[in-house]
């Protein structure tokens, strides 16, 4: 069928990444998708291929099941446990989209809902069907804080772990008043919360590639596609120091980008920088130099920095802080909701 | 009757041009259209599908109705005396369309995306209205045909450059596109489009390109002399082909809009509101004032 062969030419790919994934695998997947010009899906509805990297633990497996249930057909679910099987897995995905009948025979390319169990550790698809019944609608509380005194409803929402340019395996449990984040706590799926500090200088990527990885996400969220593509290219192809400093200068000179990240504070002391603009400037300015790698805070510290910001700014802050989720959420303060007083006007 | 397919075709060409500048195949819009046509549609729990579909269907309709009053050459499909006002009214229909398309699915990212249309509209609409009213003041008419005809000797893009630039910026905002794509932003997983699949998604994304193209088409009669050749070329090398001149000018305007997208990243609504009220509104008022004084003198 024509539509199906067209679909396989440029499938949109939703990658689902566990916190404990091998960093090399994540970068290999991003580079291979860019090489094939397969776009990154912005949401499950936009996806043709759902790509599960590494080995998801039980919590993430449950998320994969509920996300997969929302991907519209025709669709293919593919597991990529190691970088070695990446190319064949993507070829299988394209073939699975092309064939009108879903193929359940190969372990790496599963199209039938019932065959997902092979992929997911303790998956039970039959049980999941019952979960599809929508739960009772939850009534929103009244916000105890908002920026303009409108007493908006407070919504409790879990953001992540399947969002574009989002830290691997992170779920941010946030309270929203309109589009304003009024409270936020981090959870890293399948990794116990540790008490260690952030990964100061511990990134296996090395300083410059870590900076480029962070910049790729920030620029991607900003919709600066060609700059994001350039940052990713430099990250994936051993660049000369001269190329790195040139890219850093190019970002530094780019007034629209500088202007777009202005006026966002970084609160909570997760990193030395006090504003998002400083953080981005330091990441770009240090490229090709000999400075130590950027500080990557714990997930809880990074998620706390979203509080008080509008969702778009909060997403930029989280991407720029780039928490190290392999360490778990980090020390979590006991949650004590402030006194809620309802004002009726 | 040919207006809607024509608009779809030109919007598709514009999207193809964008794909080429991004290093993709020019067939990308066609591939994406077929892809979305082949995808299943989807609903969310406790949604309002009627509301969402009213919005999704209205967006391309608003784009076609906005284009209907634009002279494509020397005549408009519907020659309305108050064409400029009609065009502006269709924009507000588009706001409503995106807003309810985001509201319908009953999901956080979608709703937040839909609501971003409001700060976007509040920021761009005042400079936009001043920018389209300024040529109308100079021509003494609200009819796009009359405004185009008043530029026999001098294009308004030259005579009122600030209004032209403001118009270009504000039409990108009106089509929530490029720097103003926040209602469909990646930070909200696609915003108002975050829960729409298949045909629903196609209507929203194609409707946006159609709106952008219709708005770019309006720049031709308002600022670039409509279907007439440039005043400096002397005798018209293509006499009797106003549609050709119109097409060339439309391509130039679309090219400028594509360059704008590449030069400026997506702006948060708070940033754009700052830009609009601190820079764009005073500039638009000053431009309108200068033109009014010259017309009165």
Interface residues (C-beta under 8 A of the other chain):
Chain A: X2 X3 X4 X6 X7 X9 X10 X37 X42 X43 X45 X46 X48 X70 X72 X73 X74 X134 X135 X137 X155 X157 X163 X164 X165 X176 X178 X179 X219 X220 X221 X222 X223 X224 X225 X226 X227 X256 X257 X259 X260 X262 X263 X310 X311 X312 X313 X315 X316
Chain B: X22 X24 X28 X31 X32 X34 X35 X37 X38 X39 X40 X41 X42 X45 X46 X108 X109 X112 X115 X116 X178 X179 X181 X182 X185 X186 X187 X188 X189 X190 X193 X194 X195 X196 X197 X198 X201 X262 X263 X264 X265 X266 X267 X268 X269 X270 X271 X274
